[in-house]
Amino acid sequence: MSEAAAIPSAHDASGAAGNEQPLPVIRLPMLDAKRELFAYEIVFQNETEDEAALMRRALATITDGALARLVRGNRTFLRLTRELLMEDTDVLQHQPRFGVLLEPEVAGDAALVERLTRMAQRGCPLMLDAGATALEFNAAVEPLLKVVQFVRLDASKLDSATLRSRSEYLHARGTHVIAGHVDDHDTYHLCEELPLQAIQGRFLLKPEPVEVPVLTANRLSLLRLMKALQEGNPGPVELGQIVRDDAILSYKLLGCVNSAYFALPRQLKSVQQAAIFFGAARIRNWIYTMALSGVGDRPPELLRAALIRAHMCEKLAQHMPAEQREMAFTAGLFSLLDTLMEAPMDFVLWHLPLAREISSALLEGKGPFAPLLEQIYAWEAGDLRSGEVQPQVIRRMAAVYLEATQWADHVYAFADQRPN
């Protein structure tokens, strides 16, 4: 069965109608104290159309449900222009899971503050993106502080004492505080001690530095499984034997491949049948996916990010032979293996007999998959907003990213479940 027949197109996944291009956006998670999802932020990747046009399209996708599918119905914040906030916010008042990010300068716009007050009274979440702006007893921003329910502070621009005192000041006012731009684990651990509603930043995708790597029994078992899946290039029969004694892993895998998402003509009753139907290399990658969900102490959004990278990498490798496309999936998935396993990448890969093309991409940034990963990293970081990037590149990445998030969310739902 071909991949095209098994997986919906980007337009099908997004619910877009006609020739409407997917929105060039990324979703950035904010995590609560338990490292569960608190909310997403929608960030636009700029292209040829202006910011206002992009935001109008975003409001349209709220109306037709496409944006809700992208964020899985979770609380979500996005920026809107003053014009849209003054004219077209009725849709937000009927979608209480969607909120607005606001700059401190808005506080000086009396008409807009009045409009925001009415929106807040009708249940629209509002977040002040305060950055490093002083907030304590600041009359200039006070009109906005009285309206918003959330304030995001820029942890990269505030020293630890200021971050602490400002968080405590806002918390005492009854305002929910989010620490943004938390891009390293030292800052993350500082934030853990503060009265914060959520934390957001690149720390999620980075491995925490350790002096001596120590793998738990659970992670050693996972590495042994991954090694068995690599050694000798196992076929359908061998794959079935490798996972034969792991009832939970088989349950997850068969539940996923037999789901309505893939619209199979018949039910597959064993891992061997699935490997024959989809191909051994693809099923091996999906076994990796299901097995990684067993690292239960890692944030769910981290595994989702790994799945998105895997699918994007595979799609960006469409010009390569089929074998290399499967390897591209592995490279994308394993690009976060160090963070998932809480150990250095070279230490983790030492346990795995990976193809040289994959290990080179992950350890040295070289080989055929390294440029694909670099594109994905740039997309995640919003670095494609430069005017030097061709609009068609951004549109292509938007379509790939949208499809990847739909696929990853679907697969994760099966990876995270347990038999009754």
C-alpha positions as CSV (number, residue, x, y, z in Angstrom):
1,M,0.0,0.0,0.0
2,S,1.4,3.4,-0.9
3,E,2.1,6.1,1.6
4,A,-0.2,8.4,-0.3
5,A,-3.1,6.0,0.2
6,A,-2.3,5.5,3.8
7,I,-1.9,9.1,5.0
8,P,-4.2,12.1,4.3
9,S,-2.8,15.1,2.4
10,A,-1.9,18.3,4.2
11,H,-5.1,19.9,3.0
12,D,-7.2,17.0,4.2
13,A,-5.5,17.1,7.6
14,S,-6.1,20.8,8.0
15,G,-9.6,20.9,6.8
16,A,-8.6,23.7,4.3
17,A,-11.0,24.3,1.5
18,G,-10.2,24.7,-2.1
19,N,-6.7,26.0,-2.8
20,E,-6.3,27.8,0.5
21,Q,-2.7,27.6,1.7
22,P,-2.1,26.3,5.2
23,L,-1.3,29.1,7.6
24,P,2.5,29.6,8.1
25,V,2.4,29.1,11.8
26,I,4.0,27.1,14.6
27,R,2.5,26.2,17.9
28,L,4.7,26.8,20.9
29,P,3.8,25.0,24.2
30,M,3.6,26.5,27.7
31,L,4.0,23.9,30.4
32,D,2.5,23.9,33.9
33,A,4.3,22.8,37.1
34,K,3.6,19.1,36.2
35,R,5.1,19.7,32.7
36,E,1.7,19.1,31.2
37,L,0.4,21.5,28.5
38,F,-1.1,24.7,29.8
39,A,-1.5,26.5,26.5
40,Y,-0.1,27.0,23.1
41,E,1.1,30.2,21.5
42,I,0.5,30.5,17.8
43,V,3.5,32.3,16.1
44,F,3.4,33.4,12.5
45,Q,6.1,32.8,10.0
46,N,6.0,35.9,7.8
47,E,5.6,35.4,4.0
48,T,4.7,37.7,1.2
49,E,1.3,38.7,2.6
50,D,1.3,41.3,5.3
51,E,0.8,40.7,9.0
52,A,-2.8,41.9,9.0
53,A,-3.8,39.5,6.2
54,L,-2.2,36.6,8.0
55,M,-4.1,37.5,11.2
56,R,-7.4,37.7,9.2
57,R,-6.7,34.2,7.9
58,A,-6.0,33.1,11.4
59,L,-9.4,34.4,12.6
60,A,-11.0,32.6,9.6
61,T,-9.4,29.3,10.7
62,I,-10.8,29.8,14.2
63,T,-14.3,30.1,12.6
64,D,-14.0,27.0,10.4
65,G,-12.3,24.9,13.2
66,A,-8.9,24.4,11.5
67,L,-6.9,26.2,14.1
68,A,-8.7,24.4,16.9
69,R,-7.6,21.1,15.3
70,L,-4.0,22.3,15.1
71,V,-4.0,23.0,18.8
72,R,-6.2,20.0,19.7
73,G,-8.8,22.3,21.3
74,N,-6.4,23.5,24.0
75,R,-6.1,27.0,25.4
76,T,-4.3,29.1,22.7
77,F,-2.9,32.6,22.5
78,L,-2.1,34.6,19.4
79,R,-1.4,38.2,18.4
80,L,-3.9,40.3,16.5
81,T,-3.6,43.8,15.1
82,R,-5.4,46.8,16.7
83,E,-7.7,46.9,13.7
84,L,-8.9,43.3,14.1
85,L,-9.3,43.7,17.8
86,M,-11.5,46.7,17.3
87,E,-13.6,45.1,14.5
88,D,-13.5,41.4,14.2
89,T,-13.3,39.8,17.7
90,D,-16.8,38.4,17.9
91,V,-15.4,35.0,16.9
92,L,-13.1,35.1,20.0
93,Q,-16.1,35.7,22.3
94,H,-17.6,32.5,21.1
95,Q,-14.3,30.5,21.4
96,P,-13.2,30.9,25.0
97,R,-10.2,28.7,24.4
98,F,-8.6,31.3,22.2
99,G,-7.0,34.3,23.7
100,V,-5.0,37.4,22.7
101,L,-1.4,38.4,23.4
102,L,-1.0,42.1,24.0
103,E,2.0,44.5,24.1
104,P,2.5,46.9,27.0
105,E,2.0,49.9,24.7
106,V,-1.7,48.9,24.4
107,A,-2.3,50.3,27.9
108,G,-2.1,53.9,26.5
109,D,-4.9,53.2,23.9
110,A,-8.1,54.0,25.9
111,A,-10.5,52.9,23.2
112,L,-8.7,49.5,22.7
113,V,-8.5,49.0,26.5
114,E,-12.3,49.5,26.7
115,R,-12.8,47.0,23.9
116,L,-10.5,44.5,25.7
117,T,-12.4,45.0,28.9
118,R,-15.6,43.9,27.2
119,M,-13.8,41.0,25.6
120,A,-12.5,39.9,29.0
121,Q,-16.0,40.2,30.6
122,R,-17.3,37.9,27.9
123,G,-14.7,35.2,28.7
124,C,-11.9,36.0,26.2
125,P,-8.4,35.2,27.8
126,L,-6.0,38.1,27.6
127,M,-2.3,37.9,28.2
128,L,0.1,40.8,28.5
129,D,3.4,40.0,26.9
130,A,5.3,42.3,29.3
131,G,8.9,41.3,28.4
132,A,11.2,43.2,30.7
133,T,8.8,46.1,31.2
134,A,8.6,47.2,34.9
135,L,5.1,46.4,36.2
136,E,5.3,47.1,39.9
137,F,3.2,50.2,40.6
138,N,3.6,51.3,37.0
139,A,0.7,53.7,36.2
140,A,1.4,53.5,32.5
141,V,0.5,49.8,32.3
142,E,-2.0,49.7,35.1
143,P,-5.0,50.0,32.8
144,L,-4.0,46.8,31.1
145,L,-3.0,45.0,34.2
146,K,-6.6,45.5,35.5
147,V,-7.9,43.8,32.4
148,V,-5.6,40.8,31.6
149,Q,-5.8,37.5,33.4
150,F,-2.2,36.4,32.4
151,V,1.2,38.2,32.2
152,R,4.2,36.7,30.4
153,L,7.7,37.8,31.6
154,D,10.8,37.5,29.6
155,A,13.1,35.3,31.7
156,S,16.1,35.9,29.3
157,K,16.0,39.7,30.0
158,L,15.4,39.7,33.7
159,D,17.9,38.8,36.4
160,S,16.8,36.1,38.9
161,A,15.9,38.6,41.7
162,T,13.7,40.7,39.4
163,L,12.0,37.7,37.9
164,R,11.2,36.4,41.4
165,S,10.0,39.8,42.8
166,R,7.9,40.5,39.7
167,S,6.3,37.1,39.7
168,E,5.5,37.4,43.4
169,Y,4.0,40.9,42.8
170,L,1.7,39.7,40.0
171,H,0.8,36.6,41.9
172,A,-0.2,38.7,44.9
173,R,-2.5,40.7,42.6
174,G,-4.3,37.5,41.5
175,T,-2.7,37.5,38.0
176,H,-1.4,34.3,36.5
177,V,2.2,34.5,35.5
178,I,4.0,32.8,32.6
179,A,7.8,32.8,32.3
180,G,8.8,33.1,28.6
181,H,12.1,32.6,26.8
182,V,13.2,30.0,29.3
183,D,16.0,28.6,27.1
184,D,18.2,26.7,29.5
185,H,17.7,24.3,32.4
186,D,19.3,26.6,35.1
187,T,16.6,29.2,34.3
188,Y,14.0,26.5,34.3
189,H,14.9,25.2,37.7
190,L,14.8,28.8,39.0
191,C,11.3,29.2,37.6
192,E,10.2,26.0,39.3
193,E,10.5,27.8,42.6
194,L,8.4,30.8,41.6
195,P,4.6,31.2,41.7
196,L,4.1,30.6,38.0
197,Q,1.2,29.3,36.1
198,A,3.4,28.1,33.2
199,I,6.9,28.1,31.7
200,Q,7.7,28.4,28.0
201,G,11.0,28.2,26.1
202,R,13.6,26.1,24.3
203,F,14.6,24.3,27.5
204,L,12.0,21.7,26.5
205,L,14.0,20.6,23.5
206,K,17.5,20.6,25.2
207,P,19.0,17.8,27.2
208,E,19.9,18.7,30.7
209,P,23.7,18.7,31.3
210,V,24.8,15.7,33.3
211,E,28.3,15.0,34.6
212,V,28.0,11.2,34.5
213,P,25.2,9.7,32.3
214,V,23.1,7.1,34.1
215,L,20.4,5.2,32.3
216,T,17.5,3.8,34.3
217,A,16.6,0.1,33.9
218,N,13.6,1.3,31.9
219,R,15.8,3.3,29.5
220,L,18.4,0.5,29.2
221,S,15.5,-1.9,28.2
222,L,14.4,0.6,25.6
223,L,17.9,0.9,24.1
224,R,18.1,-2.9,24.0
225,L,14.8,-3.0,22.1
226,M,16.1,-0.3,19.7
227,K,19.3,-2.1,19.2
228,A,17.4,-5.3,18.3
229,L,15.3,-3.4,15.8
230,Q,18.5,-2.2,14.1
231,E,20.7,-5.3,14.1
232,G,20.5,-7.5,11.0
233,N,17.9,-5.3,9.3
234,P,15.0,-7.5,10.6
235,G,12.1,-8.4,8.3
236,P,8.4,-8.8,9.2
237,V,8.8,-12.2,11.0
238,E,11.8,-11.0,13.0
239,L,10.0,-7.7,14.0
240,G,7.0,-9.8,15.2
241,Q,9.4,-11.9,17.3
242,I,11.2,-8.9,18.8
243,V,8.0,-7.3,20.2
244,R,6.1,-10.6,20.7
245,D,6.5,-10.6,24.5
246,D,5.6,-6.9,24.9
247,A,1.8,-6.9,25.0
248,I,1.5,-3.1,25.6
249,L,3.8,-2.2,22.8
250,S,1.9,-4.5,20.4
251,Y,-1.4,-3.2,21.6
252,K,-0.4,0.4,20.9
253,L,1.1,-0.3,17.5
254,L,-1.9,-2.4,16.2
255,G,-4.3,0.1,17.6
256,C,-2.6,2.9,15.7
257,V,-2.3,1.2,12.4
258,N,-5.9,-0.1,12.5
259,S,-7.3,3.3,13.3
260,A,-9.7,5.2,11.0
261,Y,-6.8,7.6,10.2
262,F,-5.2,5.1,7.9
263,A,-8.4,3.7,6.4
264,L,-7.1,0.2,5.9
265,P,-9.1,-2.2,3.8
266,R,-8.8,-4.9,6.5
267,Q,-7.8,-5.2,10.1
268,L,-4.2,-6.1,10.8
269,K,-4.0,-8.7,13.6
270,S,-0.2,-8.9,14.2
271,V,3.0,-6.9,14.0
272,Q,4.1,-9.3,11.3
273,Q,1.0,-8.5,9.2
274,A,1.6,-4.8,9.8
275,A,5.2,-5.1,8.6
276,I,4.2,-6.9,5.5
277,F,1.5,-4.4,4.7
278,F,3.4,-1.2,5.5
279,G,6.9,-2.4,5.0
280,A,9.4,-3.5,7.7
281,A,11.3,-0.2,7.8
282,R,8.2,1.9,8.4
283,I,6.9,-0.5,11.1
284,R,10.3,-0.4,12.8
285,N,10.1,3.4,13.0
286,W,6.6,3.2,14.4
287,I,7.8,0.7,17.0
288,Y,10.4,3.2,18.0
289,T,7.6,5.8,18.3
290,M,5.5,3.6,20.6
291,A,8.4,2.5,22.7
292,L,9.6,6.0,23.3
293,S,6.3,6.8,24.9
294,G,7.3,4.4,27.7
295,V,9.8,7.0,28.9
296,G,7.0,8.2,31.1
297,D,8.7,10.9,33.1
298,R,9.3,13.2,30.1
299,P,6.9,16.0,29.1
300,P,4.3,14.8,26.6
301,E,5.0,17.8,24.4
302,L,8.6,16.6,24.0
303,L,7.5,13.3,22.4
304,R,5.1,15.2,20.2
305,A,7.9,17.5,19.1
306,A,10.0,14.4,18.2
307,L,7.1,12.9,16.2
308,I,6.6,16.2,14.4
309,R,10.3,16.3,13.5
310,A,10.2,12.7,12.3
311,H,7.3,13.2,10.0
312,M,8.6,16.6,8.7
313,C,12.0,15.1,8.0
314,E,10.5,12.2,6.1
315,K,8.3,14.6,4.0
316,L,11.3,16.9,3.2
317,A,13.2,13.8,2.0
318,Q,10.5,13.0,-0.7
319,H,13.1,13.5,-3.4
320,M,15.3,10.7,-1.9
321,P,14.9,6.9,-2.5
322,A,12.4,5.1,-0.3
323,E,15.0,3.6,2.0
324,Q,16.5,7.1,2.7
325,R,13.0,8.5,3.4
326,E,12.6,5.9,6.2
327,M,16.1,6.8,7.5
328,A,15.1,10.5,7.4
329,F,12.1,9.6,9.7
330,T,14.5,7.9,12.1
331,A,16.9,10.9,12.1
332,G,14.1,13.3,12.9
333,L,12.7,11.1,15.7
334,F,16.1,10.5,17.2
335,S,17.1,14.2,17.0
336,L,15.5,14.5,20.5
337,L,16.7,11.2,21.7
338,D,19.3,12.8,24.1
339,T,16.6,14.9,25.7
340,L,14.1,12.0,25.9
341,M,16.8,9.7,27.5
342,E,18.4,12.5,29.6
343,A,21.8,11.6,28.4
344,P,24.3,13.0,25.9
345,M,23.6,12.1,22.2
346,D,27.0,10.4,21.7
347,F,26.4,8.3,24.8
348,V,23.0,7.2,23.7
349,L,24.0,6.5,20.1
350,W,27.0,4.4,21.2
351,H,24.4,1.8,22.2
352,L,22.7,1.8,18.8
353,P,24.0,0.4,15.5
354,L,22.6,3.2,13.5
355,A,23.3,3.8,9.8
356,R,26.2,6.2,9.4
357,E,24.0,8.7,7.6
358,I,21.8,9.0,10.6
359,S,24.5,9.2,13.3
360,S,26.5,11.8,11.2
361,A,23.4,14.0,11.0
362,L,22.8,13.8,14.8
363,L,26.4,14.0,16.0
364,E,28.2,16.1,13.4
365,G,25.5,17.9,11.5
366,K,26.8,16.2,8.3
367,G,25.4,13.9,5.6
368,P,22.2,13.9,3.5
369,F,19.8,14.4,6.5
370,A,21.6,17.3,8.2
371,P,20.2,19.9,5.8
372,L,16.7,18.6,6.4
373,L,17.1,18.8,10.2
374,E,18.5,22.3,9.8
375,Q,15.3,23.4,8.0
376,I,13.2,21.9,10.7
377,Y,15.2,23.6,13.5
378,A,14.9,26.9,11.7
379,W,11.2,26.5,11.3
380,E,10.8,25.7,15.0
381,A,12.8,28.8,16.0
382,G,10.9,31.1,13.6
383,D,14.1,31.8,11.7
384,L,12.4,31.6,8.3
385,R,10.9,35.0,8.8
386,S,13.9,36.6,7.1
387,G,13.1,38.3,3.7
388,E,15.8,36.2,2.2
389,V,13.6,33.0,2.4
390,Q,11.5,32.4,-0.7
391,P,7.8,32.5,-0.1
392,Q,7.3,29.1,-1.7
393,V,9.8,27.6,0.8
394,I,7.7,29.0,3.7
395,R,4.4,27.7,2.1
396,R,6.0,24.3,1.6
397,M,7.2,24.2,5.2
398,A,3.8,25.3,6.4
399,A,2.1,22.4,4.6
400,V,4.6,19.9,5.9
401,Y,4.4,21.2,9.4
402,L,0.6,21.2,9.5
403,E,0.5,17.6,8.2
404,A,3.2,16.6,10.7
405,T,1.3,18.0,13.7
406,Q,-1.9,16.2,12.7
407,W,0.0,12.9,12.2
408,A,2.0,13.3,15.5
409,D,-1.1,14.1,17.5
410,H,-2.9,11.1,16.2
411,V,0.0,8.7,16.7
412,Y,0.7,10.1,20.2
413,A,-2.9,9.4,21.2
414,F,-2.2,5.7,20.7
415,A,1.4,5.8,22.0
416,D,0.1,7.2,25.3
417,Q,-2.8,4.8,25.9
418,R,-2.8,1.6,27.9
419,P,-4.9,-1.5,27.6
420,N,-8.0,-1.6,29.8
